[in-house]
Amino acid sequence: MPRSKIDVWVGLFVVIGAAAILFLALQAANLLNLSFEPTYRVTARFDNAGGLKPKAAVRSAGVVVGRVESIGFDDQTFQANVVLALESRYAFPKDSSLKILTSGLLGEQYVGIEPGGAEDNLQQGDVVTQTQSAIVLENLIGQFLFNKAAEAGDAAQ
């Protein structure tokens, strides 16, 4: 009888440990959001969303103020429509600008908000058009190589 009681406690400990490891893995992969704050949705239009993914952080002054809810393509304007779920406790002026930024040199991408100076705040369903697209590393390298080739061609003449 005492042997089975120890087995139950060991089994319970193993299940709790496995749940804790699963929780940490989901948190580290940015796939779990435990914020129970009410949110409002705002759509931002970007020319290039780069490697931005749903559930990516939305930050202002380094503080996470929301998450990317979805990313779609508008075939009328040929832009990426990024739906952001911002926490209701954070209010941003209507003329705020959004940028797609990268954590570190090759880290994950997130949306950064730079507050504007308008008196009215963003509301549910607003569309932000003052955006700056993601910087794509491949495009920068290609542009650098093209400029170097052009300089070499000018020097040869």
N, CA, C and O of each residue as an XYZ file, in Angstrom:
628
protein
N       0.816     -1.202      0.000
C       0.000      0.000      0.000
C       0.861      1.269      0.000
O       0.578      2.168     -0.791
N       1.892      1.391      0.839
C       2.683      2.618      0.818
C       3.402      2.808     -0.514
O       3.657      3.938     -0.931
N       3.728      1.705     -1.178
C       4.429      1.807     -2.459
C       3.560      2.518     -3.495
O       4.076      3.343     -4.249
N       2.274      2.230     -3.555
C       1.404      2.860     -4.545
C       1.182      4.336     -4.222
O       0.967      5.133     -5.135
N       1.227      4.714     -2.968
C       1.067      6.120     -2.580
C       2.275      6.926     -3.071
O       2.117      8.050     -3.548
N       3.469      6.361     -2.957
C       4.679      7.034     -3.448
C       4.618      7.155     -4.970
O       5.002      8.181     -5.530
N       4.136      6.108     -5.634
C       4.020      6.146     -7.091
C       3.080      7.253     -7.551
O       3.351      7.906     -8.559
N       1.997      7.473     -6.844
C       1.049      8.535     -7.191
C       1.718      9.893     -7.059
O       1.575     10.741     -7.940
N       2.445     10.110     -5.974
C       3.121     11.401     -5.778
C       4.214     11.639     -6.820
O       4.373     12.755     -7.313
N       4.966     10.587     -7.152
C       5.997     10.722     -8.193
C       5.343     11.025     -9.541
O       5.827     11.877    -10.286
N       4.258     10.340     -9.853
C       3.538     10.592    -11.104
C       2.995     12.015    -11.167
O       3.082     12.666    -12.207
N       2.446     12.493    -10.079
C       1.935     13.860    -10.006
C       3.063     14.867    -10.202
O       2.899     15.858    -10.913
N       4.201     14.613     -9.574
C       5.356     15.496     -9.719
C       5.840     15.530    -11.170
O       6.189     16.597    -11.676
N       5.866     14.380    -11.842
C       6.291     14.310    -13.241
C       5.307     15.071    -14.141
O       5.739     15.778    -15.052
N       4.023     14.943    -13.910
C       3.020     15.649    -14.716
C       3.154     17.157    -14.526
O       3.093     17.898    -15.507
N       3.334     17.632    -13.300
C       3.507     19.068    -13.036
C       4.792     19.570    -13.701
O       4.802     20.659    -14.275
N       5.860     18.798    -13.632
C       7.113     19.175    -14.286
C       6.960     19.278    -15.796
O       7.461     20.221    -16.407
N       6.272     18.314    -16.403
C       6.051     18.334    -17.849
C       5.196     19.537    -18.246
O       5.452     20.157    -19.278
N       4.191     19.875    -17.446
C       3.350     21.042    -17.731
C       4.167     22.328    -17.629
O       3.987     23.243    -18.433
N       5.064     22.401    -16.644
C       5.905     23.589    -16.494
C       6.852     23.741    -17.679
O       7.053     24.855    -18.163
N       7.433     22.649    -18.153
C       8.334     22.703    -19.313
C       7.558     23.112    -20.563
O       8.058     23.906    -21.360
N       6.347     22.588    -20.752
C       5.512     22.970    -21.887
C       5.166     24.457    -21.830
O       5.221     25.146    -22.848
N       4.814     24.948    -20.652
C       4.496     26.365    -20.466
C       5.693     27.237    -20.823
O       5.541     28.229    -21.536
N       6.875     26.885    -20.341
C       8.081     27.671    -20.638
C       8.430     27.629    -22.124
O       8.860     28.636    -22.685
N       8.249     26.475    -22.766
C       8.540     26.369    -24.197
C       7.599     27.258    -25.008
O       8.037     27.920    -25.949
N       6.316     27.281    -24.656
C       5.360     28.132    -25.368
C       5.646     29.610    -25.130
O       5.505     30.421    -26.046
N       6.043     29.967    -23.924
C       6.389     31.354    -23.626
C       7.633     31.779    -24.405
O       7.674     32.878    -24.957
N       8.641     30.916    -24.452
C       9.882     31.241    -25.142
C       9.663     31.360    -26.645
O      10.320     32.173    -27.295
N       8.767     30.580    -27.205
C       8.476     30.625    -28.635
C       7.469     31.713    -28.974
O       7.094     31.859    -30.137
N       7.028     32.473    -27.993
C       6.092     33.577    -28.191
C       4.753     33.073    -28.732
O       4.092     33.776    -29.496
N       4.351     31.859    -28.340
C       3.093     31.286    -28.798
C       2.008     31.328    -27.735
O       0.881     30.898    -27.976
N       2.342     31.840    -26.574
C       1.389     31.875    -25.480
C       1.313     33.291    -24.941
O       2.333     33.902    -24.622
N       0.102     33.805    -24.844
C      -0.099     35.144    -24.320
C      -1.072     35.045    -23.154
O      -2.231     34.672    -23.337
N      -0.611     35.371    -21.976
C      -1.456     35.245    -20.793
C      -2.012     36.572    -20.316
O      -2.374     36.702    -19.147
N      -2.085     37.552    -21.187
C      -2.647     38.836    -20.821
C      -4.166     38.749    -20.923
O      -4.705     38.376    -21.965
N      -4.844     39.090    -19.848
C      -6.300     39.041    -19.831
C      -6.898     40.439    -19.911
O      -8.073     40.639    -19.604
N      -6.074     41.414    -20.328
C      -6.529     42.785    -20.492
C      -7.462     42.876    -21.695
O      -7.256     42.182    -22.691
N      -8.496     43.735    -21.611
C      -9.323     43.957    -22.806
C      -8.505     44.671    -23.881
O      -7.609     45.456    -23.569
N      -8.816     44.397    -25.142
C      -8.044     44.965    -26.241
C      -8.958     45.688    -27.226
O     -10.174     45.496    -27.241
N      -8.331     46.520    -28.043
C      -9.017     47.111    -29.188
C      -8.161     46.858    -30.416
O      -6.933     46.821    -30.335
N      -8.827     46.684    -31.568
C      -8.122     46.318    -32.781
C      -7.931     47.517    -33.700
O      -8.849     48.302    -33.939
N      -6.715     47.629    -34.204
C      -6.331     48.688    -35.126
C      -5.655     48.019    -36.315
O      -4.902     47.062    -36.140
N      -5.916     48.514    -37.521
C      -5.281     47.969    -38.716
C      -4.202     48.929    -39.195
O      -4.421     50.138    -39.259
N      -3.038     48.385    -39.531
C      -1.932     49.179    -40.072
C      -1.631     48.666    -41.465
O      -1.662     47.461    -41.714
N      -1.338     49.590    -42.376
C      -1.016     49.208    -43.753
C       0.467     49.426    -44.005
O       0.979     50.539    -43.880
N       1.149     48.340    -44.363
C       2.587     48.377    -44.637
C       2.835     47.992    -46.091
O       2.127     47.151    -46.645
N       3.850     48.614    -46.710
C       4.242     48.216    -48.066
C       4.916     46.851    -48.050
O       4.794     46.087    -49.008
N       5.625     46.538    -46.967
C       6.320     45.263    -46.857
C       6.303     44.837    -45.389
O       6.863     45.527    -44.537
N       5.669     43.717    -45.095
C       5.596     43.238    -43.716
C       6.808     42.398    -43.339
O       6.946     42.007    -42.180
N       7.692     42.112    -44.297
C       8.915     41.363    -44.005
C       8.603     40.022    -43.380
O       7.736     39.293    -43.863
N       9.305     39.690    -42.306
C       9.120     38.417    -41.620
C       8.228     38.526    -40.396
O       8.288     37.674    -39.509
N       7.403     39.560    -40.336
C       6.493     39.732    -39.200
C       5.513     38.572    -39.155
O       5.015     38.135    -40.193
N       5.236     38.072    -37.959
C       4.353     36.921    -37.795
C       3.223     37.253    -36.836
O       3.375     38.113    -35.968
N       2.094     36.578    -36.984
C       1.028     36.747    -35.995
C       1.539     36.406    -34.594
O       2.396     35.535    -34.437
N       1.030     37.072    -33.612
C       1.408     36.964    -32.199
C       2.719     37.666    -31.882
O       3.205     37.578    -30.754
N       3.305     38.367    -32.860
C       4.512     39.149    -32.583
C       4.134     40.295    -31.655
O       2.984     40.732    -31.627
N       5.103     40.772    -30.907
C       4.855     41.840    -29.940
C       4.625     43.173    -30.638
O       5.166     43.430    -31.714
N       3.819     44.011    -30.012
C       3.679     45.417    -30.386
C       4.232     46.182    -29.200
O       3.745     46.038    -28.078
N       5.263     47.008    -29.449
C       5.955     47.690    -28.354
C       5.963     49.189    -28.549
O       5.974     49.699    -29.669
N       5.957     49.871    -27.431
C       6.154     51.316    -27.412
C       7.072     51.601    -26.237
O       6.790     51.190    -25.112
N       8.163     52.299    -26.488
C       9.170     52.604    -25.473
C       9.701     51.331    -24.810
O      10.056     51.344    -23.631
N       9.753     50.237    -25.567
C      10.284     48.979    -25.052
C       9.308     48.144    -24.260
O       9.660     47.059    -23.798
N       8.072     48.629    -24.088
C       7.064     47.924    -23.302
C       6.071     47.261    -24.260
O       5.600     47.893    -25.207
N       5.758     46.002    -24.013
C       4.783     45.298    -24.847
C       3.395     45.857    -24.527
O       2.924     45.778    -23.393
N       2.745     46.428    -25.562
C       1.435     47.048    -25.388
C       0.348     46.315    -26.167
O      -0.819     46.705    -26.138
N       0.739     45.253    -26.860
C      -0.229     44.496    -27.628
C       0.446     43.395    -28.424
O       1.628     43.106    -28.238
N      -0.326     42.788    -29.313
C       0.169     41.690    -30.154
C      -0.376     41.857    -31.573
O      -1.423     42.468    -31.790
N       0.363     41.300    -32.528
C      -0.117     41.236    -33.902
C      -1.150     40.120    -33.956
O      -0.866     38.979    -33.590
N      -2.343     40.455    -34.412
C      -3.406     39.457    -34.452
C      -3.409     38.685    -35.766
O      -3.509     37.458    -35.772
N      -3.298     39.405    -36.874
C      -3.296     38.724    -38.174
C      -2.608     39.609    -39.208
O      -2.471     40.819    -39.028
N      -2.181     38.971    -40.294
C      -1.533     39.668    -41.399
C      -2.197     39.199    -42.682
O      -2.303     37.999    -42.936
N      -2.643     40.151    -43.488
C      -3.301     39.804    -44.746
C      -2.800     40.704    -45.865
O      -2.032     41.637    -45.632
N      -3.242     40.413    -47.081
C      -2.828     41.180    -48.252
C      -4.057     41.823    -48.884
O      -5.057     41.149    -49.132
N      -3.982     43.114    -49.141
C      -5.050     43.851    -49.798
C      -4.713     43.938    -51.280
O      -3.762     44.619    -51.663
N      -5.486     43.250    -52.116
C      -5.172     43.235    -53.548
C      -5.630     44.500    -54.278
O      -5.419     44.620    -55.485
N      -6.243     45.432    -53.576
C      -6.600     46.721    -54.176
C      -5.448     47.723    -54.037
O      -5.116     48.433    -54.986
N      -4.850     47.769    -52.855
C      -3.754     48.722    -52.602
C      -2.383     48.054    -52.703
O      -1.360     48.738    -52.699
N      -2.356     46.734    -52.793
C      -1.117     45.949    -52.856
C      -0.251     46.201    -51.621
O       0.967     46.352    -51.718
N      -0.893     46.242    -50.482
C      -0.200     46.433    -49.212
C      -0.584     45.311    -48.255
O      -1.588     44.622    -48.433
N       0.258     45.155    -47.230
C      -0.042     44.194    -46.174
C      -0.898     44.875    -45.123
O      -0.548     45.948    -44.631
N      -2.010     44.263    -44.779
C      -2.863     44.757    -43.702
C      -2.525     43.973    -42.437
O      -2.721     42.759    -42.377
N      -2.020     44.671    -41.441
C      -1.633     44.042    -40.187
C      -2.622     44.483    -39.117
O      -2.735     45.670    -38.814
N      -3.339     43.514    -38.547
C      -4.311     43.817    -37.500
C      -3.604     43.673    -36.157
O      -3.045     42.623    -35.840
N      -3.641     44.752    -35.373
C      -2.991     44.785    -34.063
C      -4.051     44.774    -32.970
O      -5.051     45.487    -33.058
N      -3.831     43.971    -31.950
C      -4.694     43.965    -30.770
C      -3.931     44.701    -29.668
O      -3.016     44.150    -29.056
N      -4.324     45.956    -29.425
C      -3.656     46.784    -28.411
C      -4.453     46.727    -27.115
O      -5.684     46.735    -27.128
N      -3.738     46.670    -25.998
C      -4.411     46.624    -24.707
C      -5.114     47.955    -24.450
O      -4.557     49.024    -24.701
N      -6.343     47.875    -23.949
C      -7.177     49.062    -23.752
C      -6.583     50.060    -22.767
O      -6.900     51.248    -22.836
N      -5.742     49.612    -21.867
C      -5.169     50.536    -20.888
C      -4.136     51.472    -21.509
O      -3.733     52.452    -20.883
N      -3.701     51.175    -22.744
C      -2.743     52.030    -23.448
C      -3.471     52.768    -24.562
O      -4.039     52.148    -25.460
N      -3.451     54.098    -24.499
C      -4.088     54.926    -25.522
C      -3.004     55.647    -26.315
O      -2.086     56.234    -25.743
N      -3.123     55.596    -27.638
C      -2.159     56.250    -28.515
C      -2.878     57.262    -29.392
O      -3.999     57.012    -29.835
N      -2.240     58.414    -29.648
C      -2.855     59.423    -30.515
C      -3.083     58.874    -31.925
O      -2.375     57.976    -32.380
N      -4.090     59.438    -32.607
C      -4.437     58.976    -33.954
C      -3.313     59.151    -34.952
O      -3.247     58.403    -35.927
N      -2.420     60.121    -34.743
C      -1.342     60.348    -35.706
C      -0.057     59.609    -35.338
O       1.027     59.987    -35.783
N      -0.174     58.565    -34.532
C       0.992     57.750    -34.184
C       1.506     57.034    -35.424
O       0.740     56.729    -36.339
N       2.797     56.770    -35.449
C       3.373     56.042    -36.579
C       3.850     54.678    -36.102
O       4.246     54.501    -34.950
N       3.802     53.727    -37.017
C       4.199     52.361    -36.694
C       5.344     51.939    -37.593
O       5.390     52.295    -38.770
N       6.277     51.168    -37.022
C       7.425     50.643    -37.753
C       7.564     49.162    -37.460
O       7.250     48.704    -36.361
N       8.034     48.420    -38.446
C       8.389     47.022    -38.202
C       9.881     47.019    -37.902
O      10.698     47.393    -38.743
N      10.222     46.594    -36.698
C      11.602     46.612    -36.218
C      12.065     45.193    -35.924
O      11.265     44.260    -35.866
N      13.368     45.052    -35.741
C      13.954     43.745    -35.453
C      14.666     43.797    -34.112
O      15.381     44.755    -33.816
N      14.470     42.768    -33.308
C      15.198     42.634    -32.041
C      16.596     42.146    -32.351
O      16.771     40.997    -32.759
N      17.589     42.987    -32.167
C      18.962     42.604    -32.472
C      19.193     42.600    -33.967
O      18.378     43.114    -34.732
N      20.315     42.014    -34.387
C      20.670     42.010    -35.802
C      19.813     41.054    -36.616
O      19.328     41.416    -37.688
N      19.622     39.848    -36.123
C      18.842     38.848    -36.850
C      17.706     38.278    -36.005
O      17.260     37.156    -36.244
N      17.236     39.040    -35.020
C      16.203     38.547    -34.113
C      14.809     38.603    -34.712
O      14.637     38.867    -35.901
N      13.829     38.352    -33.877
C      12.438     38.356    -34.319
C      11.972     39.785    -34.594
O      12.505     40.746    -34.040
N      10.985     39.900    -35.447
C      10.467     41.217    -35.782
C       9.261     41.541    -34.911
O       8.524     40.653    -34.480
N       9.078     42.837    -34.664
C       7.947     43.310    -33.888
C       7.516     44.663    -34.429
O       8.234     45.276    -35.220
N       6.352     45.129    -34.009
C       5.840     46.430    -34.432
C       6.130     47.430    -33.325
O       5.791     47.202    -32.164
N       6.759     48.538    -33.693
C       7.039     49.610    -32.749
C       6.100     50.775    -32.996
O       5.850     51.145    -34.144
N       5.582     51.351    -31.932
C       4.676     52.496    -32.037
C       5.386     53.736    -31.531
O       5.918     53.749    -30.421
N       5.392     54.783    -32.352
C       5.887     56.091    -31.925
C       4.682     57.000    -31.809
O       4.058     57.328    -32.819
N       4.336     57.420    -30.582
C       3.136     58.243    -30.387
C       3.256     59.587    -31.094
O       4.334     60.178    -31.166
N       2.134     60.052    -31.609
C       2.072     61.363    -32.250
C       1.626     62.412    -31.241
O       1.771     62.227    -30.033
N       1.085     63.510    -31.747
C       0.687     64.609    -30.874
C      -0.778     64.981    -30.956
O      -1.191     65.991    -30.385
N      -1.575     64.184    -31.657
C      -3.001     64.496    -31.813
C      -3.735     64.363    -30.487
O      -3.313     63.632    -29.591
N      -4.843     65.087    -30.383
C      -5.644     65.025    -29.156
C      -6.531     63.786    -29.126
O      -6.786     63.227    -28.059
N      -7.007     63.351    -30.309
C      -7.861     62.165    -30.377
C      -7.000     60.911    -30.358
O      -5.905     60.884    -30.919
N      -7.514     59.871    -29.702
C      -6.777     58.603    -29.602
C      -7.309     57.579    -30.593
O      -8.434     57.685    -31.081
N      -6.472     56.585    -30.880
C      -6.892     55.475    -31.732
C      -8.055     54.746    -31.070
O      -8.086     54.560    -29.854
N      -9.007     54.338    -31.902
C     -10.179     53.619    -31.424
C     -10.294     52.291    -32.159
O      -9.571     52.040    -33.124
N     -11.195     51.454    -31.704
C     -11.477     50.169    -32.351
C     -11.769     50.385    -33.829
O     -12.620     51.204    -34.175
N     -11.070     49.655    -34.713
C     -11.337     49.700    -36.145
C     -10.594     50.774    -36.916
O     -10.724     50.831    -38.139
N      -9.821     51.631    -36.260
C      -9.077     52.674    -36.974
C      -8.007     52.054    -37.867
O      -7.537     50.944    -37.618
N      -7.630     52.793    -38.913
C      -6.594     52.365    -39.845
C      -5.437     53.346    -39.766
O      -5.634     54.551    -39.923
N      -4.240     52.845    -39.527
C      -3.040     53.673    -39.450
C      -2.298     53.540    -40.772
O      -1.962     52.437    -41.201
N      -2.047     54.679    -41.414
C      -1.342     54.660    -42.697
C       0.066     55.219    -42.583
O       0.854     55.086    -43.519
N       0.400     55.839    -41.460
C       1.759     56.352    -41.258
C       2.623     55.207    -40.747
O       2.784     55.014    -39.542
N       3.173     54.458    -41.689
C       3.936     53.267    -41.330
C       5.274     53.258    -42.046
O       5.457     53.908    -43.075
N       6.200     52.508    -41.477
C       7.497     52.275    -42.105
C       7.690     50.772    -42.185
O       7.639     50.074    -41.172
N       7.913     50.276    -43.399
C       8.000     48.836    -43.629
C       9.257     48.231    -43.028
O      10.176     48.928    -42.597
N       9.260     46.923    -43.019
C      10.405     46.169    -42.508
C      11.607     46.363    -43.412
O      11.471     46.509    -44.627
N      12.776     46.362    -42.813
C      14.018     46.402    -43.574
C      14.397     44.957    -43.874
O      14.631     44.164    -42.962
N      14.455     44.628    -45.148
C      14.771     43.258    -45.564
C      16.260     43.187    -45.842
O      16.770     43.885    -46.719
N      16.954     42.346    -45.097
C      18.409     42.244    -45.179
C      18.884     41.882    -46.583
O      19.906     42.395    -47.037
N      18.158     41.007    -47.274
C      18.548     40.612    -48.625
C      18.522     41.797    -49.583
O      19.390     41.916    -50.447
N      17.525     42.677    -49.434
C      17.446     43.865    -50.286
C      18.609     44.814    -50.021
O      19.161     45.399    -50.953
N      18.979     44.967    -48.757
C      20.111     45.839    -48.423
C      21.413     45.301    -49.014
O      22.211     46.064    -49.559
N      21.626     44.005    -48.910
C      22.843     43.398    -49.462
C      22.857     43.546    -50.983
O      23.893     43.871    -51.564
N      21.724     43.311    -51.626
C      21.636     43.461    -53.079
C      21.909     44.894    -53.520
O      22.599     45.121    -54.514
N      21.367     45.863    -52.781
C      21.599     47.265    -53.116
C      23.072     47.630    -52.924
O      23.637     48.365    -53.734
N      23.688     47.129    -51.874
C      25.107     47.385    -51.622
C      25.966     46.823    -52.756
O      26.863     47.503    -53.255
N      25.690     45.591    -53.159
C      26.457     44.966    -54.237
C      26.249     45.701    -55.562
O      27.196     45.866    -56.331
N      25.032     46.139    -55.830
C      24.753     46.881    -57.053
C      25.535     48.196    -57.071
O      26.109     48.564    -58.095
N      25.555     48.907    -55.928
C      26.298     50.175    -55.846
C      27.793     49.948    -56.022
O      28.460     50.740    -56.687
N      28.328     48.888    -55.442
C      29.753     48.591    -55.591
C      30.092     48.250    -57.041
O      31.141     48.650    -57.546
N      29.209     47.516    -57.706
C      29.441     47.167    -59.110
C      29.386     48.417    -59.988
O      30.159     48.553    -60.936
N      28.458     49.334    -59.662
C      28.367     50.578    -60.424
C      29.617     51.440    -60.226
O      30.109     52.049    -61.176
N      30.133     51.490    -58.987
C      31.364     52.247    -58.717
C      32.553     51.639    -59.461
O      33.394     52.364    -59.992
N      32.618     50.327    -59.496
C      33.716     49.660    -60.203
C      33.625     49.920    -61.709
O      34.650     50.069    -62.374
N      32.413     49.975    -62.244
C      32.222     50.263    -63.654
C      32.622     51.699    -63.995
O      33.200     51.947    -65.053
N      32.318     52.643    -63.104
C      32.695     54.051    -63.315
C      34.207     54.223    -63.229
O      34.780     55.012    -63.980
N      34.849     53.511    -62.343
C      36.294     53.628    -62.163
C      37.048     53.045    -63.365
O      38.141     53.504    -63.696
N      36.462     52.039    -64.013
C      37.130     51.402    -65.152
C      37.085     52.285    -66.399
O      37.906     52.109    -67.299
N      36.160     53.213    -66.470
C      36.025     54.053    -67.659
C      36.974     55.195    -67.681
O      36.968     55.984    -68.626
